[in-house]
Amino acid sequence: MFDLTEIKYVKRITVGSNDPNRLLSPEELEKAAELLNKCLTSVPRGCIIAIEKSFLVLQMGEHQAVLQWIVYHVGFPRKPMWLEDESRRQ
């Protein structure tokens, strides 16, 4: 059983394109999925505490396009050191 009172840090991870002016490449989508997997399997191990599912319908002339994305809220008992290292590299 997971206790929410243990959560001290929450990382938001967006998988999908949420900006119509900047569509993500397959490599960027794969990178976001890898980060999510690392959050759920590395030490300290995170737990998904919430999920946001969103979409945006765009009208481009006669055509419609749909952008979809999911935001995962991953909770940790403390901020992982490897996550700090990744934020410094960016």
mmCIF file as gemmi writes it, N, C-alpha and C atoms, coordinates in Angstrom:
data_model
loop_
_atom_site.group_PDB
_atom_site.id
_atom_site.type_symbol
_atom_site.label_atom_id
_atom_site.label_alt_id
_atom_site.label_comp_id
_atom_site.label_asym_id
_atom_site.label_entity_id
_atom_site.label_seq_id
_atom_site.pdbx_PDB_ins_code
_atom_site.Cartn_x
_atom_site.Cartn_y
_atom_site.Cartn_z
_atom_site.occupancy
_atom_site.B_iso_or_equiv
_atom_site.pdbx_formal_charge
_atom_site.auth_seq_id
_atom_site.auth_asym_id
_atom_site.pdbx_PDB_model_num
ATOM 1 N N . MET Axp A 1 ? 0.84 -1.179 0 1 0 ? 1 A 1
ATOM 2 C CA . MET Axp A 1 ? 0 0 0 1 0 ? 1 A 1
ATOM 3 C C . MET Axp A 1 ? 0.885 1.243 0 1 0 ? 1 A 1
ATOM 4 N N . PHE Axp A 2 ? 0.498 2.232 -0.765 1 0 ? 2 A 1
ATOM 5 C CA . PHE Axp A 2 ? 1.267 3.47 -0.894 1 0 ? 2 A 1
ATOM 6 C C . PHE Axp A 2 ? 0.59 4.575 -0.097 1 0 ? 2 A 1
ATOM 7 N N . ASP Axp A 3 ? 1.382 5.283 0.703 1 0 ? 3 A 1
ATOM 8 C CA . ASP Axp A 3 ? 0.86 6.342 1.56 1 0 ? 3 A 1
ATOM 9 C C . ASP Axp A 3 ? 1.247 7.7 0.98 1 0 ? 3 A 1
ATOM 10 N N . LEU Axp A 4 ? 0.264 8.534 0.666 1 0 ? 4 A 1
ATOM 11 C CA . LEU Axp A 4 ? 0.544 9.846 0.071 1 0 ? 4 A 1
ATOM 12 C C . LEU Axp A 4 ? 1.258 10.797 1.023 1 0 ? 4 A 1
ATOM 13 N N . THR Axp A 5 ? 1.226 10.541 2.312 1 0 ? 5 A 1
ATOM 14 C CA . THR Axp A 5 ? 1.936 11.426 3.243 1 0 ? 5 A 1
ATOM 15 C C . THR Axp A 5 ? 3.446 11.285 3.105 1 0 ? 5 A 1
ATOM 16 N N . GLU Axp A 6 ? 3.913 10.217 2.467 1 0 ? 6 A 1
ATOM 17 C CA . GLU Axp A 6 ? 5.353 10.026 2.241 1 0 ? 6 A 1
ATOM 18 C C . GLU Axp A 6 ? 5.867 10.856 1.067 1 0 ? 6 A 1
ATOM 19 N N . ILE Axp A 7 ? 4.978 11.397 0.251 1 0 ? 7 A 1
ATOM 20 C CA . ILE Axp A 7 ? 5.375 12.15 -0.937 1 0 ? 7 A 1
ATOM 21 C C . ILE Axp A 7 ? 5.937 13.506 -0.532 1 0 ? 7 A 1
ATOM 22 N N . LYS Axp A 8 ? 7.187 13.762 -0.948 1 0 ? 8 A 1
ATOM 23 C CA . LYS Axp A 8 ? 7.827 15.05 -0.68 1 0 ? 8 A 1
ATOM 24 C C . LYS Axp A 8 ? 8.201 15.781 -1.975 1 0 ? 8 A 1
ATOM 25 N N . TYR Axp A 9 ? 8.206 15.065 -3.091 1 0 ? 9 A 1
ATOM 26 C CA . TYR Axp A 9 ? 8.588 15.653 -4.381 1 0 ? 9 A 1
ATOM 27 C C . TYR Axp A 9 ? 7.724 15.046 -5.475 1 0 ? 9 A 1
ATOM 28 N N . VAL Axp A 10 ? 7.231 15.895 -6.381 1 0 ? 10 A 1
ATOM 29 C CA . VAL Axp A 10 ? 6.401 15.429 -7.505 1 0 ? 10 A 1
ATOM 30 C C . VAL Axp A 10 ? 7.039 15.901 -8.805 1 0 ? 10 A 1
ATOM 31 N N . LYS Axp A 11 ? 7.244 14.976 -9.716 1 0 ? 11 A 1
ATOM 32 C CA . LYS Axp A 11 ? 7.784 15.276 -11.045 1 0 ? 11 A 1
ATOM 33 C C . LYS Axp A 11 ? 6.662 15.117 -12.059 1 0 ? 11 A 1
ATOM 34 N N . ARG Axp A 12 ? 6.465 16.161 -12.887 1 0 ? 12 A 1
ATOM 35 C CA . ARG Axp A 12 ? 5.469 16.098 -13.963 1 0 ? 12 A 1
ATOM 36 C C . ARG Axp A 12 ? 6.178 15.689 -15.242 1 0 ? 12 A 1
ATOM 37 N N . ILE Axp A 13 ? 5.678 14.664 -15.9 1 0 ? 13 A 1
ATOM 38 C CA . ILE Axp A 13 ? 6.265 14.171 -17.144 1 0 ? 13 A 1
ATOM 39 C C . ILE Axp A 13 ? 5.179 14.18 -18.211 1 0 ? 13 A 1
ATOM 40 N N . THR Axp A 14 ? 5.403 14.974 -19.27 1 0 ? 14 A 1
ATOM 41 C CA . THR Axp A 14 ? 4.446 15.072 -20.365 1 0 ? 14 A 1
ATOM 42 C C . THR Axp A 14 ? 4.872 14.137 -21.488 1 0 ? 14 A 1
ATOM 43 N N . VAL Axp A 15 ? 3.965 13.278 -21.901 1 0 ? 15 A 1
ATOM 44 C CA . VAL Axp A 15 ? 4.201 12.375 -23.026 1 0 ? 15 A 1
ATOM 45 C C . VAL Axp A 15 ? 3.198 12.757 -24.105 1 0 ? 15 A 1
ATOM 46 N N . GLY Axp A 16 ? 3.707 13.267 -25.215 1 0 ? 16 A 1
ATOM 47 C CA . GLY Axp A 16 ? 2.857 13.705 -26.313 1 0 ? 16 A 1
ATOM 48 C C . GLY Axp A 16 ? 3.089 15.169 -26.621 1 0 ? 16 A 1
ATOM 49 N N . SER Axp A 17 ? 2.475 15.641 -27.686 1 0 ? 17 A 1
ATOM 50 C CA . SER Axp A 17 ? 2.635 17.025 -28.129 1 0 ? 17 A 1
ATOM 51 C C . SER Axp A 17 ? 1.501 17.88 -27.581 1 0 ? 17 A 1
ATOM 52 N N . ASN Axp A 18 ? 1.869 18.924 -26.861 1 0 ? 18 A 1
ATOM 53 C CA . ASN Axp A 18 ? 0.852 19.827 -26.322 1 0 ? 18 A 1
ATOM 54 C C . ASN Axp A 18 ? 0.969 21.23 -26.888 1 0 ? 18 A 1
ATOM 55 N N . ASP Axp A 19 ? 1.838 21.428 -27.868 1 0 ? 19 A 1
ATOM 56 C CA . ASP Axp A 19 ? 2.032 22.728 -28.498 1 0 ? 19 A 1
ATOM 57 C C . ASP Axp A 19 ? 1.89 22.558 -30.008 1 0 ? 19 A 1
ATOM 58 N N . PRO Axp A 20 ? 0.842 23.135 -30.63 1 0 ? 20 A 1
ATOM 59 C CA . PRO Axp A 20 ? 0.652 22.949 -32.073 1 0 ? 20 A 1
ATOM 60 C C . PRO Axp A 20 ? 1.753 23.593 -32.912 1 0 ? 20 A 1
ATOM 61 N N . ASN Axp A 21 ? 2.478 24.544 -32.349 1 0 ? 21 A 1
ATOM 62 C CA . ASN Axp A 21 ? 3.566 25.188 -33.085 1 0 ? 21 A 1
ATOM 63 C C . ASN Axp A 21 ? 4.861 24.396 -33.016 1 0 ? 21 A 1
ATOM 64 N N . ARG Axp A 22 ? 4.936 23.432 -32.118 1 0 ? 22 A 1
ATOM 65 C CA . ARG Axp A 22 ? 6.15 22.622 -31.975 1 0 ? 22 A 1
ATOM 66 C C . ARG Axp A 22 ? 5.756 21.17 -31.719 1 0 ? 22 A 1
ATOM 67 N N . LEU Axp A 23 ? 5.664 20.394 -32.787 1 0 ? 23 A 1
ATOM 68 C CA . LEU Axp A 23 ? 5.337 18.977 -32.655 1 0 ? 23 A 1
ATOM 69 C C . LEU Axp A 23 ? 6.595 18.207 -32.273 1 0 ? 23 A 1
ATOM 70 N N . LEU Axp A 24 ? 6.444 17.249 -31.375 1 0 ? 24 A 1
ATOM 71 C CA . LEU Axp A 24 ? 7.579 16.48 -30.907 1 0 ? 24 A 1
ATOM 72 C C . LEU Axp A 24 ? 7.95 15.389 -31.899 1 0 ? 24 A 1
ATOM 73 N N . SER Axp A 25 ? 9.248 15.147 -31.996 1 0 ? 25 A 1
ATOM 74 C CA . SER Axp A 25 ? 9.743 14.076 -32.855 1 0 ? 25 A 1
ATOM 75 C C . SER Axp A 25 ? 9.581 12.741 -32.132 1 0 ? 25 A 1
ATOM 76 N N . PRO Axp A 26 ? 9.644 11.644 -32.865 1 0 ? 26 A 1
ATOM 77 C CA . PRO Axp A 26 ? 9.562 10.329 -32.205 1 0 ? 26 A 1
ATOM 78 C C . PRO Axp A 26 ? 10.671 10.126 -31.168 1 0 ? 26 A 1
ATOM 79 N N . GLU Axp A 27 ? 11.835 10.711 -31.388 1 0 ? 27 A 1
ATOM 80 C CA . GLU Axp A 27 ? 12.933 10.589 -30.43 1 0 ? 27 A 1
ATOM 81 C C . GLU Axp A 27 ? 12.601 11.303 -29.117 1 0 ? 27 A 1
ATOM 82 N N . GLU Axp A 28 ? 11.96 12.474 -29.218 1 0 ? 28 A 1
ATOM 83 C CA . GLU Axp A 28 ? 11.578 13.216 -28.014 1 0 ? 28 A 1
ATOM 84 C C . GLU Axp A 28 ? 10.48 12.485 -27.246 1 0 ? 28 A 1
ATOM 85 N N . LEU Axp A 29 ? 9.554 11.868 -27.959 1 0 ? 29 A 1
ATOM 86 C CA . LEU Axp A 29 ? 8.512 11.078 -27.307 1 0 ? 29 A 1
ATOM 87 C C . LEU Axp A 29 ? 9.115 9.867 -26.598 1 0 ? 29 A 1
ATOM 88 N N . GLU Axp A 30 ? 10.079 9.229 -27.244 1 0 ? 30 A 1
ATOM 89 C CA . GLU Axp A 30 ? 10.756 8.077 -26.643 1 0 ? 30 A 1
ATOM 90 C C . GLU Axp A 30 ? 11.548 8.495 -25.404 1 0 ? 30 A 1
ATOM 91 N N . LYS Axp A 31 ? 12.156 9.673 -25.455 1 0 ? 31 A 1
ATOM 92 C CA . LYS Axp A 31 ? 12.922 10.184 -24.316 1 0 ? 31 A 1
ATOM 93 C C . LYS Axp A 31 ? 12.007 10.423 -23.115 1 0 ? 31 A 1
ATOM 94 N N . ALA Axp A 32 ? 10.808 10.97 -23.348 1 0 ? 32 A 1
ATOM 95 C CA . ALA Axp A 32 ? 9.846 11.191 -22.262 1 0 ? 32 A 1
ATOM 96 C C . ALA Axp A 32 ? 9.383 9.861 -21.675 1 0 ? 32 A 1
ATOM 97 N N . ALA Axp A 33 ? 9.154 8.858 -22.523 1 0 ? 33 A 1
ATOM 98 C CA . ALA Axp A 33 ? 8.733 7.54 -22.041 1 0 ? 33 A 1
ATOM 99 C C . ALA Axp A 33 ? 9.858 6.879 -21.233 1 0 ? 33 A 1
ATOM 100 N N . GLU Axp A 34 ? 11.106 7.053 -21.66 1 0 ? 34 A 1
ATOM 101 C CA . GLU Axp A 34 ? 12.24 6.505 -20.917 1 0 ? 34 A 1
ATOM 102 C C . GLU Axp A 34 ? 12.368 7.159 -19.547 1 0 ? 34 A 1
ATOM 103 N N . LEU Axp A 35 ? 12.143 8.487 -19.484 1 0 ? 35 A 1
ATOM 104 C CA . LEU Axp A 35 ? 12.192 9.179 -18.198 1 0 ? 35 A 1
ATOM 105 C C . LEU Axp A 35 ? 11.102 8.658 -17.262 1 0 ? 35 A 1
ATOM 106 N N . LEU Axp A 36 ? 9.905 8.45 -17.783 1 0 ? 36 A 1
ATOM 107 C CA . LEU Axp A 36 ? 8.817 7.905 -16.977 1 0 ? 36 A 1
ATOM 108 C C . LEU Axp A 36 ? 9.184 6.522 -16.447 1 0 ? 36 A 1
ATOM 109 N N . ASN Axp A 37 ? 9.721 5.669 -17.308 1 0 ? 37 A 1
ATOM 110 C CA . ASN Axp A 37 ? 10.119 4.328 -16.885 1 0 ? 37 A 1
ATOM 111 C C . ASN Axp A 37 ? 11.217 4.38 -15.835 1 0 ? 37 A 1
ATOM 112 N N . LYS Axp A 38 ? 12.164 5.288 -16.003 1 0 ? 38 A 1
ATOM 113 C CA . LYS Axp A 38 ? 13.249 5.422 -15.03 1 0 ? 38 A 1
ATOM 114 C C . LYS Axp A 38 ? 12.702 5.877 -13.682 1 0 ? 38 A 1
ATOM 115 N N . CYS Axp A 39 ? 11.739 6.801 -13.697 1 0 ? 39 A 1
ATOM 116 C CA . CYS Axp A 39 ? 11.123 7.272 -12.446 1 0 ? 39 A 1
ATOM 117 C C . CYS Axp A 39 ? 10.412 6.147 -11.711 1 0 ? 39 A 1
ATOM 118 N N . LEU Axp A 40 ? 9.849 5.214 -12.456 1 0 ? 40 A 1
ATOM 119 C CA . LEU Axp A 40 ? 9.066 4.146 -11.84 1 0 ? 40 A 1
ATOM 120 C C . LEU Axp A 40 ? 9.893 2.935 -11.44 1 0 ? 40 A 1
ATOM 121 N N . THR Axp A 41 ? 11.158 2.86 -11.897 1 0 ? 41 A 1
ATOM 122 C CA . THR Axp A 41 ? 11.965 1.673 -11.607 1 0 ? 41 A 1
ATOM 123 C C . THR Axp A 41 ? 13.246 1.963 -10.84 1 0 ? 41 A 1
ATOM 124 N N . SER Axp A 42 ? 13.769 3.196 -10.881 1 0 ? 42 A 1
ATOM 125 C CA . SER Axp A 42 ? 15.027 3.507 -10.212 1 0 ? 42 A 1
ATOM 126 C C . SER Axp A 42 ? 14.803 3.813 -8.735 1 0 ? 42 A 1
ATOM 127 N N . VAL Axp A 43 ? 15.919 3.894 -8.007 1 0 ? 43 A 1
ATOM 128 C CA . VAL Axp A 43 ? 15.862 4.2 -6.58 1 0 ? 43 A 1
ATOM 129 C C . VAL Axp A 43 ? 16.092 5.68 -6.381 1 0 ? 43 A 1
ATOM 130 N N . PRO Axp A 44 ? 15.318 6.419 -5.613 1 0 ? 44 A 1
ATOM 131 C CA . PRO Axp A 44 ? 14.09 5.98 -4.968 1 0 ? 44 A 1
ATOM 132 C C . PRO Axp A 44 ? 12.992 5.802 -6.011 1 0 ? 44 A 1
ATOM 133 N N . ARG Axp A 45 ? 12.207 4.795 -5.847 1 0 ? 45 A 1
ATOM 134 C CA . ARG Axp A 45 ? 11.19 4.466 -6.834 1 0 ? 45 A 1
ATOM 135 C C . ARG Axp A 45 ? 9.966 5.36 -6.653 1 0 ? 45 A 1
ATOM 136 N N . GLY Axp A 46 ? 9.539 5.943 -7.773 1 0 ? 46 A 1
ATOM 137 C CA . GLY Axp A 46 ? 8.372 6.805 -7.757 1 0 ? 46 A 1
ATOM 138 C C . GLY Axp A 46 ? 7.094 6.025 -7.962 1 0 ? 46 A 1
ATOM 139 N N . CYS Axp A 47 ? 5.996 6.7 -7.72 1 0 ? 47 A 1
ATOM 140 C CA . CYS Axp A 47 ? 4.673 6.105 -7.891 1 0 ? 47 A 1
ATOM 141 C C . CYS Axp A 47 ? 3.784 7.129 -8.592 1 0 ? 47 A 1
ATOM 142 N N . ILE Axp A 48 ? 3.01 6.685 -9.563 1 0 ? 48 A 1
ATOM 143 C CA . ILE Axp A 48 ? 2.099 7.592 -10.26 1 0 ? 48 A 1
ATOM 144 C C . ILE Axp A 48 ? 0.971 7.952 -9.3 1 0 ? 48 A 1
ATOM 145 N N . ILE Axp A 49 ? 0.851 9.255 -9.024 1 0 ? 49 A 1
ATOM 146 C CA . ILE Axp A 49 ? -0.191 9.699 -8.095 1 0 ? 49 A 1
ATOM 147 C C . ILE Axp A 49 ? -1.342 10.382 -8.824 1 0 ? 49 A 1
ATOM 148 N N . ALA Axp A 50 ? -1.115 10.792 -10.082 1 0 ? 50 A 1
ATOM 149 C CA . ALA Axp A 50 ? -2.186 11.409 -10.868 1 0 ? 50 A 1
ATOM 150 C C . ALA Axp A 50 ? -1.838 11.349 -12.344 1 0 ? 50 A 1
ATOM 151 N N . ILE Axp A 51 ? -2.867 11.391 -13.175 1 0 ? 51 A 1
ATOM 152 C CA . ILE Axp A 51 ? -2.698 11.404 -14.632 1 0 ? 51 A 1
ATOM 153 C C . ILE Axp A 51 ? -3.661 12.427 -15.207 1 0 ? 51 A 1
ATOM 154 N N . GLU Axp A 52 ? -3.13 13.301 -16.077 1 0 ? 52 A 1
ATOM 155 C CA . GLU Axp A 52 ? -3.961 14.254 -16.817 1 0 ? 52 A 1
ATOM 156 C C . GLU Axp A 52 ? -3.982 13.807 -18.269 1 0 ? 52 A 1
ATOM 157 N N . LYS Axp A 53 ? -5.159 13.634 -18.828 1 0 ? 53 A 1
ATOM 158 C CA . LYS Axp A 53 ? -5.292 13.289 -20.237 1 0 ? 53 A 1
ATOM 159 C C . LYS Axp A 53 ? -5.931 14.481 -20.932 1 0 ? 53 A 1
ATOM 160 N N . SER Axp A 54 ? -5.268 14.982 -21.965 1 0 ? 54 A 1
ATOM 161 C CA . SER Axp A 54 ? -5.766 16.172 -22.654 1 0 ? 54 A 1
ATOM 162 C C . SER Axp A 54 ? -5.661 15.998 -24.158 1 0 ? 54 A 1
ATOM 163 N N . PHE Axp A 55 ? -6.468 16.782 -24.856 1 0 ? 55 A 1
ATOM 164 C CA . PHE Axp A 55 ? -6.397 16.798 -26.316 1 0 ? 55 A 1
ATOM 165 C C . PHE Axp A 55 ? -6.784 18.18 -26.803 1 0 ? 55 A 1
ATOM 166 N N . LEU Axp A 56 ? -6.411 18.455 -28.037 1 0 ? 56 A 1
ATOM 167 C CA . LEU Axp A 56 ? -6.705 19.73 -28.666 1 0 ? 56 A 1
ATOM 168 C C . LEU Axp A 56 ? -7.064 19.455 -30.115 1 0 ? 56 A 1
ATOM 169 N N . VAL Axp A 57 ? -8.223 19.927 -30.552 1 0 ? 57 A 1
ATOM 170 C CA . VAL Axp A 57 ? -8.663 19.749 -31.938 1 0 ? 57 A 1
ATOM 171 C C . VAL Axp A 57 ? -8.309 21.015 -32.702 1 0 ? 57 A 1
ATOM 172 N N . LEU Axp A 58 ? -7.529 20.85 -33.762 1 0 ? 58 A 1
ATOM 173 C CA . LEU Axp A 58 ? -7.099 21.981 -34.58 1 0 ? 58 A 1
ATOM 174 C C . LEU Axp A 58 ? -7.804 21.934 -35.924 1 0 ? 58 A 1
ATOM 175 N N . GLN Axp A 59 ? -8.249 23.081 -36.385 1 0 ? 59 A 1
ATOM 176 C CA . GLN Axp A 59 ? -8.867 23.189 -37.705 1 0 ? 59 A 1
ATOM 177 C C . GLN Axp A 59 ? -7.848 23.844 -38.637 1 0 ? 59 A 1
ATOM 178 N N . MET Axp A 60 ? -7.404 23.09 -39.646 1 0 ? 60 A 1
ATOM 179 C CA . MET Axp A 60 ? -6.438 23.597 -40.614 1 0 ? 60 A 1
ATOM 180 C C . MET Axp A 60 ? -7.078 23.54 -41.996 1 0 ? 60 A 1
ATOM 181 N N . GLY Axp A 61 ? -7.697 24.634 -42.39 1 0 ? 61 A 1
ATOM 182 C CA . GLY Axp A 61 ? -8.411 24.646 -43.655 1 0 ? 61 A 1
ATOM 183 C C . GLY Axp A 61 ? -9.604 23.716 -43.578 1 0 ? 61 A 1
ATOM 184 N N . GLU Axp A 62 ? -9.64 22.741 -44.489 1 0 ? 62 A 1
ATOM 185 C CA . GLU Axp A 62 ? -10.734 21.768 -44.501 1 0 ? 62 A 1
ATOM 186 C C . GLU Axp A 62 ? -10.446 20.564 -43.6 1 0 ? 62 A 1
ATOM 187 N N . HIS Axp A 63 ? -9.248 20.49 -43.065 1 0 ? 63 A 1
ATOM 188 C CA . HIS Axp A 63 ? -8.832 19.317 -42.301 1 0 ? 63 A 1
ATOM 189 C C . HIS Axp A 63 ? -8.829 19.602 -40.802 1 0 ? 63 A 1
ATOM 190 N N . GLN Axp A 64 ? -9.028 18.535 -40.051 1 0 ? 64 A 1
ATOM 191 C CA . GLN Axp A 64 ? -8.92 18.612 -38.601 1 0 ? 64 A 1
ATOM 192 C C . GLN Axp A 64 ? -7.77 17.73 -38.145 1 0 ? 64 A 1
ATOM 193 N N . ALA Axp A 65 ? -7.053 18.217 -37.159 1 0 ? 65 A 1
ATOM 194 C CA . ALA Axp A 65 ? -5.98 17.43 -36.549 1 0 ? 65 A 1
ATOM 195 C C . ALA Axp A 65 ? -6.213 17.427 -35.046 1 0 ? 65 A 1
ATOM 196 N N . VAL Axp A 66 ? -5.846 16.332 -34.422 1 0 ? 66 A 1
ATOM 197 C CA . VAL Axp A 66 ? -6.022 16.195 -32.979 1 0 ? 66 A 1
ATOM 198 C C . VAL Axp A 66 ? -4.651 15.984 -32.344 1 0 ? 66 A 1
ATOM 199 N N . LEU Axp A 67 ? -4.308 16.852 -31.387 1 0 ? 67 A 1
ATOM 200 C CA . LEU Axp A 67 ? -3.104 16.673 -30.583 1 0 ? 67 A 1
ATOM 201 C C . LEU Axp A 67 ? -3.527 16.036 -29.271 1 0 ? 67 A 1
ATOM 202 N N . GLN Axp A 68 ? -2.786 15.014 -28.859 1 0 ? 68 A 1
ATOM 203 C CA . GLN Axp A 68 ? -3.098 14.34 -27.602 1 0 ? 68 A 1
ATOM 204 C C . GLN Axp A 68 ? -1.842 14.261 -26.755 1 0 ? 68 A 1
ATOM 205 N N . TRP Axp A 69 ? -2.015 14.391 -25.445 1 0 ? 69 A 1
ATOM 206 C CA . TRP Axp A 69 ? -0.885 14.228 -24.547 1 0 ? 69 A 1
ATOM 207 C C . TRP Axp A 69 ? -1.38 13.763 -23.195 1 0 ? 69 A 1
ATOM 208 N N . ILE Axp A 70 ? -0.479 13.148 -22.458 1 0 ? 70 A 1
ATOM 209 C CA . ILE Axp A 70 ? -0.763 12.685 -21.103 1 0 ? 70 A 1
ATOM 210 C C . ILE Axp A 70 ? 0.326 13.242 -20.202 1 0 ? 70 A 1
ATOM 211 N N . VAL Axp A 71 ? -0.086 13.771 -19.052 1 0 ? 71 A 1
ATOM 212 C CA . VAL Axp A 71 ? 0.869 14.254 -18.055 1 0 ? 71 A 1
ATOM 213 C C . VAL Axp A 71 ? 0.783 13.32 -16.86 1 0 ? 71 A 1
ATOM 214 N N . TYR Axp A 72 ? 1.916 12.7 -16.542 1 0 ? 72 A 1
ATOM 215 C CA . TYR Axp A 72 ? 2.001 11.82 -15.383 1 0 ? 72 A 1
ATOM 216 C C . TYR Axp A 72 ? 2.598 12.599 -14.219 1 0 ? 72 A 1
ATOM 217 N N . HIS Axp A 73 ? 1.979 12.506 -13.056 1 0 ? 73 A 1
ATOM 218 C CA . HIS Axp A 73 ? 2.507 13.094 -11.829 1 0 ? 73 A 1
ATOM 219 C C . HIS Axp A 73 ? 3.102 11.931 -11.036 1 0 ? 73 A 1
ATOM 220 N N . VAL Axp A 74 ? 4.434 11.92 -10.935 1 0 ? 74 A 1
ATOM 221 C CA . VAL Axp A 74 ? 5.125 10.832 -10.249 1 0 ? 74 A 1
ATOM 222 C C . VAL Axp A 74 ? 5.626 11.364 -8.91 1 0 ? 74 A 1
ATOM 223 N N . GLY Axp A 75 ? 5.198 10.73 -7.832 1 0 ? 75 A 1
ATOM 224 C CA . GLY Axp A 75 ? 5.576 11.165 -6.494 1 0 ? 75 A 1
ATOM 225 C C . GLY Axp A 75 ? 6.735 10.357 -5.947 1 0 ? 75 A 1
ATOM 226 N N . PHE Axp A 76 ? 7.636 11.038 -5.224 1 0 ? 76 A 1
ATOM 227 C CA . PHE Axp A 76 ? 8.801 10.419 -4.609 1 0 ? 76 A 1
ATOM 228 C C . PHE Axp A 76 ? 8.856 10.795 -3.129 1 0 ? 76 A 1
ATOM 229 N N . PRO Axp A 77 ? 9.446 9.93 -2.304 1 0 ? 77 A 1
ATOM 230 C CA . PRO Axp A 77 ? 9.641 10.303 -0.901 1 0 ? 77 A 1
ATOM 231 C C . PRO Axp A 77 ? 10.699 11.403 -0.742 1 0 ? 77 A 1
ATOM 232 N N . ARG Axp A 78 ? 11.601 11.533 -1.709 1 0 ? 78 A 1
ATOM 233 C CA . ARG Axp A 78 ? 12.602 12.604 -1.754 1 0 ? 78 A 1
ATOM 234 C C . ARG Axp A 78 ? 13.007 12.798 -3.215 1 0 ? 78 A 1
ATOM 235 N N . LYS Axp A 79 ? 13.594 13.944 -3.521 1 0 ? 79 A 1
ATOM 236 C CA . LYS Axp A 79 ? 13.996 14.199 -4.906 1 0 ? 79 A 1
ATOM 237 C C . LYS Axp A 79 ? 15.19 13.305 -5.267 1 0 ? 79 A 1
ATOM 238 N N . PRO Axp A 80 ? 15.073 12.524 -6.325 1 0 ? 80 A 1
ATOM 239 C CA . PRO Axp A 80 ? 16.168 11.63 -6.719 1 0 ? 80 A 1
ATOM 240 C C . PRO Axp A 80 ? 17.402 12.417 -7.169 1 0 ? 80 A 1
ATOM 241 N N . MET Axp A 81 ? 18.57 11.94 -6.79 1 0 ? 81 A 1
ATOM 242 C CA . MET Axp A 81 ? 19.822 12.582 -7.184 1 0 ? 81 A 1
ATOM 243 C C . MET Axp A 81 ? 20.005 12.539 -8.7 1 0 ? 81 A 1
ATOM 244 N N . TRP Axp A 82 ? 19.629 11.433 -9.322 1 0 ? 82 A 1
ATOM 245 C CA . TRP Axp A 82 ? 19.806 11.315 -10.768 1 0 ? 82 A 1
ATOM 246 C C . TRP Axp A 82 ? 18.903 12.284 -11.52 1 0 ? 82 A 1
ATOM 247 N N . LEU Axp A 83 ? 17.804 12.686 -10.928 1 0 ? 83 A 1
ATOM 248 C CA . LEU Axp A 83 ? 16.914 13.662 -11.549 1 0 ? 83 A 1
ATOM 249 C C . LEU Axp A 83 ? 17.538 15.048 -11.503 1 0 ? 83 A 1
ATOM 250 N N . GLU Axp A 84 ? 18.241 15.379 -10.432 1 0 ? 84 A 1
ATOM 251 C CA . GLU Axp A 84 ? 18.955 16.65 -10.342 1 0 ? 84 A 1
ATOM 252 C C . GLU Axp A 84 ? 20.064 16.722 -11.378 1 0 ? 84 A 1
ATOM 253 N N . ASP Axp A 85 ? 20.768 15.593 -11.583 1 0 ? 85 A 1
ATOM 254 C CA . ASP Axp A 85 ? 21.847 15.543 -12.574 1 0 ? 85 A 1
ATOM 255 C C . ASP Axp A 85 ? 21.317 15.78 -13.977 1 0 ? 85 A 1
ATOM 256 N N . GLU Axp A 86 ? 20.15 15.205 -14.296 1 0 ? 86 A 1
ATOM 257 C CA . GLU Axp A 86 ? 19.558 15.391 -15.619 1 0 ? 86 A 1
ATOM 258 C C . GLU Axp A 86 ? 19.122 16.83 -15.848 1 0 ? 86 A 1
ATOM 259 N N . SER Axp A 87 ? 18.59 17.479 -14.813 1 0 ? 87 A 1
ATOM 260 C CA . SER Axp A 87 ? 18.152 18.879 -14.971 1 0 ? 87 A 1
ATOM 261 C C . SER Axp A 87 ? 19.346 19.811 -15.167 1 0 ? 87 A 1
ATOM 262 N N . ARG Axp A 88 ? 20.482 19.485 -14.601 1 0 ? 88 A 1
ATOM 263 C CA . ARG Axp A 88 ? 21.693 20.294 -14.806 1 0 ? 88 A 1
ATOM 264 C C . ARG Axp A 88 ? 22.218 20.164 -16.236 1 0 ? 88 A 1
ATOM 265 N N . ARG Axp A 89 ? 22.072 18.965 -16.814 1 0 ? 89 A 1
ATOM 266 C CA . ARG Axp A 89 ? 22.549 18.75 -18.192 1 0 ? 89 A 1
ATOM 267 C C . ARG Axp A 89 ? 21.715 19.521 -19.206 1 0 ? 89 A 1
ATOM 268 N N . GLN Axp A 90 ? 20.466 19.783 -18.884 1 0 ? 90 A 1
ATOM 269 C CA . GLN Axp A 90 ? 19.592 20.473 -19.835 1 0 ? 90 A 1
ATOM 270 C C . GLN Axp A 90 ? 19.791 21.911 -19.688 1 0 ? 90 A 1
